[in-house]
Amino acid sequence: MLNTHNKKVKSRYVIILLVIILVIVVARITLKGIWVKDYHYVYDFKDKQILAEAYRGNENIVEKRELH
């Protein structure tokens, strides 16, 4: 009986940890943007959509596209 209690506690900690990681990832995308394969994804609060900005080398934004 004690063994099953320990498993429940461990699974609860794992769930909490996953939620924290998810919150950090979402905050990272919304606040600073996130890099995926040369694209910089930023959430635009005004238009309420994610904008993908592509950077190549030292050039500025090459393309800005909307994701739905």
Sequence and secondary structure as in RCSB ss.txt:
>XXXX:A:sequence
MLNTHNKKVKSRYVIILLVIILVIVVARITLKGIWVKDYHYVYDFKDKQILAEAYRGNENIVEKRELH
>XXXX:A:secstr
 HHHHHHHHHHHHHHHHHHHHHHHHHHIIIII EEETTEEEEEETTTTEEEEEE  TT   SEEEEE 
